[in-house]
Amino acid sequence: MPTTSESDLDVGELVEREGHETLLPSATRSVLSTKSYVAGELDDAPSATGSQVEYADDPTLVGPDGRPRGAKMTDIIGGRYIVDGQLGRGGMGRVLRVRHQALGKAFALKLIKSALAVNPRIRELFYREARLASALSHDNICSIVDFGQDDSFGLFMVMELLEGQTVHAKLRHSGPMSPKVACDIMWQLADAVRFIHSRQILHGDIKTENMFLVRTPAQRRLVKLLDFGLSRADLGRNDGVDGTPEYLAPERIDGGPASQASDIYAMGIVFFELLTGRMPFVGESKDVMRRQLKEPLPVPSKLVPELDERADVIIARATAKNPADRHPDVATFMYELRTLMQMLGMDQGGPSRRRALAPDATRERREYDHRLKAASEIFGAVPLPMASCDPQGRVRAANPAFLAFLGAAGDAGGLQLRDSALPEVYPSLFDDLQTVAATRRSLKRVIYLNEGGDRVVEAAVVLAAAPSAAEVTAGEIHIVLHPLRALLS
């Protein structure tokens, strides 16, 4: 059995072994933070047994009942956001209007109720939404600029401040929309969903309450997609039934995995709602889900006689009970929608459609796509074993060299480090993972691997917390193995 020894090395130290050298990485901090703590540093993965978080150490922030009070005017959240007022309230918490203390710029800040923030599931959903949404840059997606945890008020997320109303509120006050307006809104929604699907992300909760209507300075109608709380970066996995029943695809109700098809189903429901001003199925949640499973949607043109029957076809296909019968992707949905828009005399969205990207923006998007693809190719081709896992050792991503090192077939999905042979040569692995997650300081160890016969390879293992500004892996631990020299036993 191979043996192991431990060697602590300083962060950033250049280690030399028999002519081999490797630059060990150091931790980085978020540029959005003006204090010594940042969002990622507090983003510890929640444990399966629960999480205890205490807020309001400051006695001035405790109410008469001894419990933490809510944020009020002039309170400072996250050490840098001054509360100006409240924008809204929901079951999860409140949305506040805030100003950045140094910049003076106004933002919207989502503050999760402290009673909910101690729930591991809520914390997981919150950080997942923040990481995924902050990684997306698109005209029709509300941008997330910062997130973290305040010692007094709990979990918070900062986003661009939007002036307007949700599509749901617009329908409630004004009734069904004209076919041209409905098509314009659907085109913008579809473009946003197409974009996130191209990044291998699902939204998971597309509905009119999560679509915001704003007016640009040029008085153009602009749709912003909100709320990525049910988003997933791991397509095709079953995380249980979640979502809004009125928009939930039948396969999700049956406990099947989320997919691009389930997002397309929700888009079909939204299109129906825009055109008719009503939901296809209403009632108690259990009754709505039963009808989603069994009943076809009403035909929109029978409710709105002047409606072109092409809209019926698009909605019927998008909301087919069998996912295989729906549009294969959002691009196909947009192709059919474009045909309908042309029949209505609209030029792929008409004058109210968001303007085409300027040359500079197009170049930036192209360069961003290139960086993403280049990073993926480098990660996949580099011969050093590299991976990212949570503090409990569940592998989230791994390159082929890491999978080959562990002798694992396929991808990293579901791989647990404790099921591999790595703990045999690295007994303190799980203690070290917890230490790195708690302290956010890198650890380096030296292990010895028996390659057969008398050949033993000395290798360095580097464990580092993902940078606070990481778009997807914040809260995870990065692992790199580097062979140093061959030894004879």
Residue, then its C-alpha position, 0 to 999 in steps of 0.5 A: m500500500p502506498t504511504t503518505s506524508e504531509s508537508d505544509l507550504d506557503v501560499g504562492e510559494l514556488v516549489e522546486r523538486e529535482g529540476h521540476e517546478t510549479l507555481l502554486p496558486s494563491a487566493t483572490r478577493s472580490v473586487l466588489s468588496t470594500k471590506s475584509y470579508v467578501a461574498g465567496e469567503l462566507d459561501d460555505a457549502p451547507s451541510a446535510t445536517g443543517s446550518q446554524v447562522e447567527y445575526a445581529d450581534d449589534p444590540t441596536l439591531v435587535g428588536p424588543d422580542g430579542r430577535p433580529r429586526g429587519a433592515k431600515m432606512t439608513d442601515i448599511i448592508g454588507g458594509r457598503y449598501i445604504v438602505d433607501g427604502q423598500l421595493g417589494r416583499g415576498g415569502m422569501g424576504r424583501v427587495l430594498r432600494v439601496r445606494h452603494q456607499a462609495l459609488g453613490k449608485a442605486f441598486a436593488l438588494k434582495l434580502i433573505k429572511s434570517a429565519l429562512a437563511v439558516n435553512p441549508r436548502i434555502r442557502e443552497l438555492f440562494y448561492r446557486e442563483a447568485r453564482l449562476a445569474s452573476a455569470l450571465s450577461h445579456d440585454n434581457i437578463c437582470s444582472i447580478v453585481d454582488f452577493g454575500q452575507d451580512d452579519s446583522f441582516g443575513l443573506f443578500m443579493v445585489m442587482e441592477l435597479l429596474e424601473g417598471q413592472t412585471v409582466h404578471a402585473k401588466l396582465r392583471h391590470s390591463g388584460p391580454m396583450s395584442p398579438k404584436v406586443a405578445c410576440d415582441i415580449m416572447w421574442q425577447l424572453a426566448d432570446a434570453v432563454r436561448f442564451i442561458h441554454s447555450r451556457q448549459i444553464l436552465h432557468g427552472d421557473i420561467k413565468t410572467e412574475n419573473m419577467f420585468l417590463v422596463r422602458t429604455p430612454a428611447q421608449r423601447r419595451l425591454v423585457k428582463l428575465l429575473d429570479f434564477g433561484l431554481s436554475r441548474a448548471d447540471l442538465g438532466r439531473n433529478d433534483g425533485v419537483d420544484g417550480t410553479p405548478e401553473y408553468l410546470a412541465p408534466e415530466r417534472i410533475d412526475g419527478g423527472p429531471a429538468s431539461q431545456a424542454s421543461d423551460i420550453y414548456a413554461m415558455g409555451i404557457v407564458f405565450f398562452e397567458l400573454l395572448t389570452g390574459r388567463m392561465p390554461f389551468v387554475g385551482e389548487s396546486k394538486d388539481v393544476m398539476r393533475r391537469q398539466l399531466k392529463e389535459p391538453l391546453p385550451v386552443p388560444s384562437k378559440l378564446v381570442p377569435e382574431l388570433d392567427e392559428r399559427a400561434d395555436v401551433i406554436i403553443a401546442r408544440a411547446t406544451a406537448k405532454n411528451p418532451a420529445d414532441r416539443h421544439p428541440d431547442v429555443a432556436t426552433f421555437m424562435y424560428e416558428l415565432r419569427t414566421l408568425m411575426q412576419m405574418l403580423g407585419m413585424d420585422q422579427g420583432g418590429p420597431s419595439r424589439r430590442r436593438a441589435l447589438a452595436p459592433d463593439a458589443t458584438r465584438e465583446r460577446r464574441e471575445y467572451d465566447h472565445r474566452l469561455k471556449a478556450a478555458s474549457e479546452i485548456f481545462g480539458a487538455v491539460p495533463l495535470p489532474m484538476a477538479s472542483c468539489d464541495p467540502q464533503g468531497r462530491v466532485r462537481a467538475a473534473n478534467p479527463a486527467f483527474l478522472a483517469f487518475l482516479g480510474a473513473a469512467g464517464d464524466a464527474g457527475g455523482l463522483q464521490l472522492r471517498d469512493s475512490a482510492l485517493p483517501e488511501v494515499y491521502p488520509s487527511l483529505f476530508d479534514d483538509l477540505q473542511t479546513v480550506a472551506a472554513t479558513r479559505r486558505s490554500l493547503k499543499r500536501v505531498i503524497y506518494l503514489n506506487e506506480g508498480g514495481d519499485r517505482v514511486v512518484e512523489a506528487a504535490v496536491v494543492l487544495a484552494a478555495a474557489p475565488s470569491a468572484a468565481e462565477v460557478t464554483a464559488g464555495e467549492i474547493h479546487i484540487v490540482l495534482h502535480p507530479l514532482r519526481a520519481l523515487l525508487s523504493 
